C-alpha cells in the first residue's frame, strides 16, 4: 500500500492514539539507546582519565558540528516536510545532497585530525558521516516511531559494548565512531526510498533550520571546546564528563521533539483546536519534566564521583548550574517544534543564532575568570534569554495567525520553503 493510504489512516487518529503509537515506542527505544550511550561515555571517562577524555570529548563535539552541517536541518525540517507531503517520494535529491556533504566533511575531518598530529581521533569522522547519512527523520515524518527509535538504541548498545575494551583515546574514538556508523546503516535499511523517489519537493536547502540546529549545538557545547583552549584538557574533560548527565536527557529530549513536529505540523493545517490543545498539553508535560530535573540536582551532586571517579569531583558545582539550565531548556522544549510547525523558520533561527553568538563572547570573557563555573553560568544565562524569546515568538505567531479552513495551508504559507528561494 502506498504511503498516501497510510497517511490517510494516520490523519484521522486522535492525538492520544498518535502519541501512543508514535511517540511512545520512539521514546522507549531512544531512552534505551541514550542510557547505554551514557554508560559508555561514563566508562570512557573513568578509563581514559581527565586529559585524554577531554581530547576525546572535544573531538566528538567538533565532529557533531560537522555532522549537523551534513544533516542540513533534516532532523527537524525534514520530518516536518515529510509530514506535510504525506507520501513516499520527494526525498531523493535531499538525501543525495546530505550524502555528498557528509562524505566531503568526513574526509575533511580525517585530514584535520592527521594535520593536527592526532590521527588516533580520526575515527570521529564516522560520526560526521553517520549524521549525514541517517534517515531517522523520514520515519519521524511518516510517524513510524519504532523505525525512528531503533537505530539510536542500537547505537547506544554498540558504544557501551566497545567502550568496555577501550583504554586509549583512539580506542574510545573507535567505539563512538563505530556505534554511530552502525546506527546510520540501520537507519538506511529501515527507511528505503520508495519507487517514486525521483520527486524533488524536499530538494531545497533547509538553511534557516540548519543554522538553528547548529546554533543550538554551539550554545550547548562550545564552552567545553573553549575550556580546552583557554584552560586545559583536564578542565575540558571534567566539564565534558559531568555535562554528560544533563546531555543524556537533552539528547533524548531533542530526539523526542522530532516526534512532536509532524503532529504539530498536520494539526496546524488541519485542526487548529487540536494544535492548541497539543501545545498546552506539551507545555504541561515539559513543566513536569523541568521540575523533575530541579529535584535531581542533589542526586547528580552525589552521583558525579560514583559515575566518573573522584578525579571529577570538582565538576559538581558547575553540574548543579548546568542542571538548572537543563530544567529551563526542558520547560521551553515544546516551543521549538511549534515555532517550526507555524513556518517561523527565519525568526526561530535568528533567535538561536543570536543566543549562540552571545554565548561564545560571554564564554571568552568569563571562562578565564571563573573557569568551569563561568562556562556553566553563561549556558544558564543564554538559555534563559533564548527561552523567553521563543515564548514571545510562538505567542505572537499564534495571535497573528488566523484560523484557516484550508487543509494544506502549511505547505504553501512559508515562502522560505520554496525551491526558488533557498534559505
N, C-alpha and C positions, 0 to 999 in steps of 0.2 A: 504494500500500500504506500502511496506517495506521502510525502510529508504534509501536503496540504490537508489530506484527510486526517492525519494525526493531529495537526494543529486545530482542526475543527473540533475535535474532541477535547483538546486542552482548553480551548477558549470558553467552553460552556461550563467548565468545572468551577466550583466555588473556590474562593481564596483559601479556605481551610483545607480543601482537598488538594489543592496545588502545593500548599506548604507541606502537607504530609507526604505527598508523592515525589516532590522535587527537593525541597529544602532539607527535609529530614534525612533521607539517605545520603545526600551530599554532605550534610553536617557530620553525620556519624563517620563516614569514610574519611573525610578531611580532618576531623578531630583525631581519628586514629593515626593518620599519617603524620600529623603535626606532633602528636605525643611521641611517636617513635623517633622523629627527626630531632625533637628537643632532647630526648635521651641521648641520641647520637652526638649532638653538639656538647652536651654536658660531659659526656665521656671523653670527647676530644679535649675539652678544657682541662680535665684532670690529667690526662695522659701526656699532653704536649707541654704544659707549663704556660705561664702568662705571656712570655715574649713570643714563642712560636705560635701560640694560639692567636695572639694579636695580629701577627702577619697573615695567618690563615683567614681570620675574620675580615681584615681589610681587603684581601684579595677576593673574598667572596662578595663583599659589598660592591666592589668595582665591577665584578662580573655581573652582579644584579643590575647595575646601572646600564651596562651594555645590553644585557638581556631585555630590559624594559624598552630600550630603543628598538631592538629587533622585534619585540612584541607588537609595536605600532598601535598601542592602545586597545588591542583586541580583547584583553581580559575584561574590559568594561564595554566599550562601544561596540565591539564585535558581537557580544551577546545581545546587546540592545537591537542591533540591526538585523540579526538573525531572527529575533523575536518579532520584529516588525515585518520582515519579509514573509515568514511563515512557510518556507518551502526549502527543499534540499539544495538547490543551486545557489548561485550568487556569491560563492566564496573563492572560486578558483584563483582569480588574479590576486586577491588579497593574501591567500595562502602562499602563493609563489613569491610575492613581494617580501613577506616575512621571512621565507626560507632564504632568499638571496641575501637579505640584510643580515640574517643570523650567521650565515656562512662567512661573510666578509668580516663581521665583528669578532667571530670566534677565532679566525685566523689572526686578526689583529691582536687579540688577547694573548695568543701564543707568542707572537713576535715581541710584544711588550714584555712579557714575563722573561723571555730569553734575554732581551736587551737590557733588562734591569738586573741580570745575573740571578734571577730567581726561577730557573727552569722547573724546579720542583712544584711550583704553583701553576704551571701551565695547564694541568687538568681542569682548572676552573673555567677554561674555555668551553667545556662541556655544559656548564651552567648557562652560558650565553647562548649556545646553540640550542639547548633544550627549551629555553623560554621563547625563542623564536619559532620553534617547530611545533610546540604544544598546540593542541586543538580542543582543549577543555572548554574554551569559550563557545565552540559550536554546540557542544552538548548542553551547556548552560542556556544558550539561546533557544534550544529546542525543548528545554525543560526536561532533560534526561538526567536526573540527579545522580543516579548510580554511576553512569558513564563519566560524569564530570568529577566525581569524587574518587573513583578507583585509582587513577594514576598517582594522586597525591598520597594515598595510603601506601601504595607500592613504593613510592619514593622514600617515605619515612622508614619503612622496613629495611630497604636496601642500605640506606645510610647508617642506620643503627648496626646492622649486621657487619658491615665493613669497618665501622669505627672500632669494633671490638679488637681488630688486629692492627689498628693504626698506632704508630709510635713516633712519627715524624710529621712535619707539615706537608711533606709530599704525599705520604700515605693518607693523611687527612684530606688533602685536596682530591685524591683519587676516590675516596669514599663518598665525598659530597658530589663530585662530578659524575660518577657512575650512577649514583642514586637519581640525579636529575635526568640523565640520559635514558635510564630505564623508564622513568615516568613519561618522558616525551614519546618514546616508542609505543608505550601502552596507549597514550592519548591518540596517536596517529591511527593505530589499529582499531580503536574503539570509535573513531569518528571519520570514517571514509567519506570522501566526497561522492555525491550522487551522480547518476548518469548524465544529468543536465548541468554539471558543474561549470560549463563554459560561460554561464551568465555572470556578468561582472558588476552587479549592482552594489557589491561591497568593495569594489576595487579602489575607491577614492581613499586618499590618505586620511588618517584619523589624527591629524596633527595636534589639535587642541587637547584631545583626550590623552594622547601620548605625552604632551607637555605636563598635563595634570598628574598623571601616574608617576612620571619621572620626578616631578617636583615633590610629590608626597614621599617617595622613597628617599630623596635627598634630605628632606626635613627630618626623617626618622633615623637616618644613619650616617649623615656626613659628620656628625660630631665624633663618631668613632674614628673616621679617617683623619680628622683634624687633630684628635688626641695623639694619633700615631705620628703625625708630622710635627706638632707643636710640643709634645711632651716625650713619650716613649712608647715602644712596642708593648711594654708591660702594662702601662696605663690603658692603652687601647685594648689589650687582651682582657684585663679585668672588667673594663666597661662593657666590652662586647659580650663577655660571658654573662654578666648579671642582666644585661639587656635581653638575653635570650628568654628570660622569664616573661616580661611583657610582650616581647616579639612573638612568642609562641601563640599567645592569644590574638595579637594583632594580625598574624598571618591567617589564622582561621577566620577572623572577623572579615578581613579583606576578601577572602575566598567566598564566604557566605553572602557578602553583599552582591556578588555576581548572580546568585540565585534570586535575589530580590529585584534586580534590574529588569529582567524580562517581564516579570509580573507587573512591576510599576509601569513599564512601557505600554503593555497591552491594556492595562486598566485605565491609563491616562487617555488613551484614544477611544476606548470603547465604553468605559464605565467610570465616570468621574466620581460618583459617590463611592464606588469601590476603591478608587485611587486614594481618596481622602481617608477612608477607613483603614486602608493598608498602611498609610503613612502614620496615622495615630497609633495603631497597634505596634508598628515597628518602633516608634519612639518610646512607647511604654516598655517594650522588651529591652531596648537599649538602656533605658534608665535603670532597670533592674540589674542589667549587666554591669553598669558603671558602679552601682552601689556594691555589688559583689567584689569588684576589683579593689575598691577602697577598703573593704573588710579584710581583704587578703594581704594588705600591706604588711601587717605584723608577721604573718605567716611567711612571706617572702624574705623578711629580715632573718628569720630563724633558719630558713631552708638554704640560704646562699652558701654558707660554708659546708653544709651537708651535701649539696649537689655538686659543687665545684671544687671544694677543698679550702683549707684555711688561708691559702695564698690569695683568695678572692674576697676576704672579709672586708677589705677597705671599700668594696663596691656596694656595701649595704646601704649607706646613706644616699648615694646617687640613685640606687634602685628604688628607694622609697619615693623619691621625686618622680622618677620615670613611671612608677605605678600610678601616681596621681595624674600624670599626663595621659596615661593609658585609659584611666577612668573617663577623662574628658573626651578622648577620642571615641571611646565606646558610646558615650552619651550622644555624640553628634554623628555617629556612623551612618544611620539611615539617610541623612541629608545628602550624602554623596550620590547614591543611585537615584534619588528623587530629583536632584538637580539635573542629572543626565537624562532622566526619563522625560523631563519637561523641555529638553532640547537646549539647555543652557550651557552648552559646551564651552563657549568662549569665556563668559564671566566666571564659570566654575574653574577653568584652567588658570585664569588670571589671579584668582584668589590663592590657589595653591602655589603658583609660581612666585607670587609676592611673598607668601609665607616662607618659601624655601630660601629666597634671596635674603630676606631679613634674618632668617636663622643662621645662614652662613656668616654674615657680617657680625652678628651678635656673638657667635662662637669664636671668631677671630679675636674679639676683644676680651671675652670672658674666660676662655679656656686658659690662657697664660696666667690669669689671675686666680681663678678658683678651681682649675683642673676638671676632674670628672664631675664634681658637683655643679660647676658652672655650665658644663655641657648639658646636664640634666635640666637645669633651670631654664636654659634657652629653649629646650624642647617643650617644656611646660608652657612657657610664655607664648611661643609661636603657635602651639596647638589651641590655646585659648583664643587668640586673635582669629585664626582660621575658622574655628567652630562658630564664633559669633558672626563672622561674615557669611558663612554658609547658611546659617539660620536666616539671616536677613535676605539672602538671595532666594531661598525656597519660599519664604513668606511673601516676598514681593512678586515672585513668579506666579504664585497661587492666586494672589489678588488681581493680577493683571491679565490672567488667562481666563477668558470667558468660557462658559460651558458650551461644548460643541456637540452637535449631533452627527458629525462626520466620523465614521468608524475608522478611517485610515488617515486621520488628521496628522498623527505623529510622524507619518512617513514623509510628509511634504513640507511641514512647517519650518524646521530649522534650515536656513539657507546654507549653513556650513556643511551639510551632508552632500550637497550636490557635487558630482564629479567635475562639473565645470568650475567649481570654486573650491579647490582643495585647500585644506587647512594649512 
